[in-house]
């Protein structure tokens, strides 16, 4: 009767070690699942913050455009005299002003968020990220909240901006430039940027409002 008892005692240690090993594997699997779930939630949060910031930048860009029709204007929102070469970019509200803007901006270049390309060029989100140092920032030209004091969305304080590209309208009845607005926002360095583009048209030479023609999200 004692020999079987010794045999059972010999299996006790491996059995305990196996149970402990399985418990450790289960704990590691649970920890990894919690970590993956937390990263997924963080990634989703970053994407939504960036998307909301990009949408806010589209509205900010519209206010920047409408400021060129206000009674009191600064240099950015005033068209210089026809016989002068502009010293800095400005927002034109006529096709003649667009031609004058191109004297201040070489083709393919942007300054202070204003661009005047000769032709429409499709660009990826990565290209706009590289141009971020030429973008206009949230609140920079509209008298809104300062960048450092934005409490609405942290994505608006860093790694965000918008561009205003002016084009001549193919419709001869339109006397105002056609604008392509590009808004970029990135919630954190670990997340990808959200880039939204929209087309905007002023109603006339002296509009109080413009109209959105279309919009889409720029792919990476």
N, C-alpha and C positions, 0 to 999 in steps of 0.2 A: 504493500500500500504506500510505502514511502517513495518508491521510485517514480511513480506518476506525479507525486507532489513536487519532486525536484525538477521534473520536466516542465511543469506549469510555471515554476519560479524562473526558469530560464527564458521563457517567452515574455515575462512581465516587462522587462526593461525595453526591448524593441517595440512592444506595443505602446508603451507610454511615449517613447520617442516619436513614433509614427503619429500618434494623436497630437502631440505638441507641434510636429511639423505641419500637419494639416491645419491646425489652428493658426499657425503663423502665416501659412499661405492664404487662408481665408481673411486674416487681418490685412495682409498686404493687398489682396484683391479689393477689399472694401475701401482701404485708404486710396488706392488708385482710382476707384470709381468716384469717390468724393472729390478727388483732385480734378479729374476730367470734367465732372459736373460743374465745379466752381469755375474752371477755365471756360467752359461753354457759356455759363451765365455772364462771365466777364466779357467774353467776346461779343455776345448779343448786346450787352449794355453799351459797349464801345461803338458798335455799329449804329444803334439807335441814337446815341448822343451825336455821332457824326452826321447822321442823316438829318436830324432836327437842326443842327447847326448849318448845314448846307442849305436847307430850305430858308432859314432865317437870313442867310447871306444873299439869297436871291431877292428877297424883299428889301434888304439893305441896298443892293445894287439898284433896284428900281427907284428908291428914294434918292440915290445919288444922281440918277438920270433926270428925275423930275426937278431936282434943285437947279438945273440949268435954265429952267423957265421961271424961276422965282424972281421977284422984283429986286431983291438985294442979292448980289452975286459976288463970289470971290473969283480969283483967277482961274480956278479949276472949272468953274461953271459959266465963264464968260468967253465969248468968241472975240479974239483980237481983231484989230483993224485989218482990212484986206491987204494993205500994202506992207504989213509987218510979218516977220518970221517969228512964230511963237517960241518963247523961251522955255516953255514947259507944256506938257500935254494938257488938253482941256476937253470938255464934253461938248461937241457941236450939236446944234439942233436943226441945222440945214445942210443940204448937200454941198453948198459952197463952203460951209464951215468944215465939212469932212475933208474936202480937198486941201484946206489950209492946215488941218491937223496932220495930214500926211507929210507936211513940210517939217514938222517937229518930231515925227516918229519915223525912223527908217522902217522899211517893210520887214515884217517878221519880228519886230521888237515891241515890247510893252514897257510902259513906265507908269508907276502909280496906279496900276490896274487898268490903264487905258491902252487899247491896241487899235491899229488901223491897217489891217492886212490888205494886200491887193486882191487876194483870192481866198476863198474858203478852203481851209485845210483841216481835215479830220485829225484829231489828236487823241492819244490814249490818256488815261488817268496818270500814268507814270510821267508823261511829258509835262503835265500841269504841276505835278509835285516838284519837278525840277525848276519850274518857273515861279515858285512860290515867293521868291524874294522880289518879284516885280508886281505882286498882287496888291490890291487895296484891302485894308483890314476892316473888321467890323467896327463901326462907330468912328472911323478915321476921318471921313469927309461928310458925314451927315449930322454931326453934332450929337450923336447918340452916346451911350455909355462908354466910358474909357475901357480899353482892352483889359487893363489890370483889375478893373472893378466889376467885370461881368460876373454876376451871380446866377445867371439863368442857365448857362451851359458852359462848362469848362472848355469844351472843344472850340469855343469862339475866341479864347484867349491866346491860343498857340496853334500852330500848324493849320491855319485856315486863312482864306482870303477869296477875293473874287476879281474877275476881269471883265471889262466891257470892250467888246470888239465891234467897231463901226463898219458897216458895209453900205454901199449904194443900193437902193431898192430897185429891183428889176421893173417894178410897177412905176411907170412914168408919172402917174397921178400922185404918188407919194413924194412929198418934199422934205421929209425927215429921214435921217439915216435908219437903217435896220440894224438892230443891236443883237448880238449873240452874247448872252451872259453866261459865264462859267463860274460856278461856286464850288470850292473845295474845302473839305473839313476832315480832319483826322483826330480821333479822340485820344489816341496814345501812340507811341512809337511801335508798340507791338501789334497794332491793328492796321488794317488797310484803309486807304482814304476813300471817302465818298465824294464823287464828282458829279454834279448836276449841271446840265446846260439847258438854257431856255432862249427862245427868240422873243424879242420885245420890240414893239413899234409905237412911236408917238403918233397921236391922232392927227396933229397938224403942226404948223410952225410954232404955235403958242398953246400947246395942250396943257391941261391941268391934270390929265391922267393919260396913261398909255394902255396898251392892251397886250396880253400875253398871247402869242401865236401857237407855241408848242414847247414841249420840254422833254428831256430824256436823261437817262443816267449813262455816263461815260464808263465804258468797260475798262478794266485794267490793261 
